[in-house]
Amino acid sequence: MSTTATVENLPNASAEPQVNYLNARYGVKSWLLTVDHKRIGLLYLCTITVMFVVGGIAATMMRINLLEPQGALVEPETYNKLFSTHGLVMVFFFLVPSIPVTLGNFLIPMMIGARDVAFPRLNLLSWYIFATGCLIMLYVVCTGGVDTGWTFYTPFSTTYSTTDVVLAALSIFVAGFSSILTGVNFIVTIHKMRAPGMTWFRLPLFIWSMYASAIIFVLGTPVIAITLLLLGVERLLHVGIFDPALGGDPLLFQHLFWFYSHPAVYIMILPSMGVISELIAAFSRKRIFGYSFVAFSSLAIAIISFLVWGHHMFVSGESIYAGLVFSVLSFLVAIPSAVKVFNWTATLYKGSISYEAPMLYALGFLGLFTIGGLTGLYLASLSTDVHLSGTYFVVAHFHYIMVGAAVMAFMGGIHFWWPKITGHLYPDLWARIAAAIIFIGFNLTFFPQFVLGYLGMPRRYAMYPAEFQALNVLSTAGASVLAVGYIIPFIYLIWSLKYGPVAGPNPFGAKGLEWTTQSPPPTENYLKIPIVTEEAYNYETAPEPEVVRV
Amino acid sequence: MSSHSESAAHGHLMFHEHVVPVSTYLAVFITLLIATGLTTWIAFQDLGQWNLVVALAIAVCKASLVVLFFMHVKYNKGLSRIVLIAAVFWLGIMITFTLADELTRHWQINPQPWVGTIVPVVRHLLF
């Protein structure tokens, strides 16, 4: 506990309830007008949970429909709306904001020893903007949905679709401003608000990855905003931008769309990598192997992510020469990603490993991210992509990254910091059971889709040839298991708020400034600004965990 | 912010905000209005292949004025300029790679093997 001078100020965990950010003020108004980064993080957590449920319901209906070759539940037009809703809601209203706006908001000031983010009111404004975007999207979903897929490809979206494309695009346009403001806030906070002694190379790796994500937020999001604005201009005013009939170029839309949307994948995965670095260090009780390599690989991924978007367009009519360049550049992303995976694995080596629930999620992440990443190389190769593009192989690949990796890390992070956020412990046995169910359910859902795709089943169809039924039934069965895996944590985490044992300041015996203050933290985070005197993850000086280690 | 007040208490003022006279803002604003009028006027003139170039040149000048004066980049150094340069660089990446596709789409899809193209050149040079 040598990192800070605040420890002596901590009241005893068994004493009277302390004043903290949750009980300092009460009432709806105290939440809706709060500028406390921790409360704003919780507002975001509630919002994205609602959106996750909406996206999940759409996915469930899709999987039920695919139980039978001719479609078991809905008309093909409805199916189109289901996969569009699922994609739009999950990508823009759950995955992109997930870790940054919840754990990022909660933890960045705490990890760097600050009392809040640099611009607290801007932080609250970004939640209101995000919530407005969510409401617009929910209105679209409730009033007939949209059928363009989450990619809004032209000229279908601008000319032929009869659904409310403009309003759906507007919801993303609005939510995008929330991302930009959050990104600016994080960058300034990390640059300007670090505690004395918290040098760049003493920062937890979570901060490095959040910094890299914030850069993508700021540089990429304006492009998708303008692209969707142009889409609206063409659809409403018939100005020829993307439609060849009006003198436009449909590939221009794909260039602009993927210039943001490919880096957006790294917005999802970089924060996840940050979470995993924290989890693996904490549950191996070791400093992350090759700290600076892991830190710089985050920045390398952020930069290279902007140079690879053309691999989404290999079979769209893109120049073969541009395709060659994009293919080579896409392979480059594998290098910093592999650096991280190898370094995490090396951290495990001779570590004092324990298998609490967050660690199970972290280990699940390692395997699923590796499969998701390596199958990406098949899609980055010009020749194999011709066969696999537009099939379920792609669906399986990006779900391994976005769900297998990103959501596993999100769940791991929520479990790791839940005692800090709420001051209560959850039942670890149930948490471990849920982690195992999610891992099994996930693989059962998506591994068959690799095979389906390789055999040639195209994505986004409500029907399929009868010979694909067995694998589709397997996938739907897996989705049911996965749903159970997500519902169990929802129940016991809510349960723990009232009935969970009180958590001390540092139940896992982890390193990091956030563990040196009380749980839940006071509104100011630290009663005294901490002074940092050592490297991150110096587990030789870590306290013993309070929970029983297994 | 707390860090600001603490630093100020120690006698170090962190932020030196440059105060720009209103006349400068007005001058920039009027210049922008004139440039907008110029853009509109140019749009009705046929300059052939220069149409796009002239329109973009005026737009870049206007954007530069906004960034330099209204967004204070002229008076801020360090991080602000790095952010600006990064943004322009990223815009360059987007345009360059998009044009890399657009300008090479009509190229021959099955180029001759290297041997077939290089050998005659080498033979010509040597003999």
Interface residues (C-beta under 8 A of the other chain):
Chain A: A114 R115 A118 H191 K192 M193 V218 L219 V223 D249 L251 L252 H255 L256 F259 F306 L307 W309 G310 M313 G317 E318 S319 I320 Y321 A322 V325 F326
Chain B: M1 S2 S3 L79 V83 A86 A87 W90 I93 M94 F97 T98 A100 D101 E102 L103 T104 R105 W107 I109
